[in-house]
Amino acid sequence: MTTTLRRFEMKRLYEALDGARRDRELTWAGLVAEINKPFDGTPSIPISISTVKGMGKKSSVTGAVVLQILRWLSRTPESFLSRNDAAPLDSESLPEPGPGRILRFDTCAMHAAIDAERRKRRMTWKEVANELPGFTESMLNNLVNGPLIGFPRVMLLSQWVGRPAASFVRVHRR
């Protein structure tokens, strides 16, 4: 059984972000300051203006960056999948971590879910990689070492296991 995978549209995310920035009459520096507000009091490195401004031209962006942007937009990762006109499901909503906390992907949990689905389908890691564009066996197995994964790849994995991306998001504490 092959899963139909929809593409995460990075350019559409960028356009939504830029539109919200203009609607709120923010400069790029003002936008990034708002996105980075949750980083206050954490050891994590805030997102740079150049990273945010350059997103529209990139095919891949670090998951941690996209999660903070989605949080700021109050949007789900699935809302930027191709051919998605459906209203977001509650299960797709990102957790609200509170002040001084940021969102990260739990790549160990993602690996465990992929492995469980792989076993259920009686597939080898190589067969799984063949169903996931841009992945190799090694990349899939290295998820257990985490912690970083980028968009759009993370969306392929969550779709393959049939779970919303938010189910793999954890609150990063100091």
C-alpha positions, 0 to 999 in steps of 0.5 A, a space after each residue: 500500500 503506497 500512501 499519497 503524499 502531498 507537498 508542503 508548499 514553502 512559498 505559500 507559507 512565506 507568502 502567508 507570513 509576508 501578508 500577515 507582516 504587511 497587514 500588521 504593518 511590521 518591518 521584517 525586523 519587527 516581525 522577527 522580533 515577534 516570532 523570537 519573543 518565545 526565545 526569551 529566557 531559553 538557551 536556543 538561538 533566535 531566528 535571524 532576519 535573513 533566514 525568514 526573508 530567504 524562506 520564499 526562495 528555499 526548498 527546505 527550511 529547518 523544522 524549528 524555524 517553520 514551527 515558530 513561524 506557524 505558531 506566530 501565524 496560528 496555522 497548522 503545518 497541514 494548512 500548507 500542504 498542496 491541494 488542502 482546502 479543508 478546515 484544520 482538524 483539532 489534532 493538527 493544531 500545534 501545542 501552545 507551549 507558553 512563555 519562554 518555551 519553543 516548539 521542536 520536533 520529537 524525532 525519536 517519536 517520529 522514528 518510533 512511529 515510522 518503525 511501527 508503521 513499517 513493521 505493520 506493513 511488513 516493509 524493510 527500511 529500504 522499501 520505506 525510503 523508496 516510498 519517501 522522496 528524498 529519503 534514504 534508509 540511513 536518513 530514516 534511521 538517523 531520526 532516532 539521534 535527532 534533534 533536527 529535521 527540516 520542512 518539507 521532509 517532516 511533512 512526508 513522514 507524518 503523512 506516511 504514518 497517517 498522523 498530523 505533524 503536531 503529534 510529533 511536536 514537543 515543547 522545548 524547555 530550558 
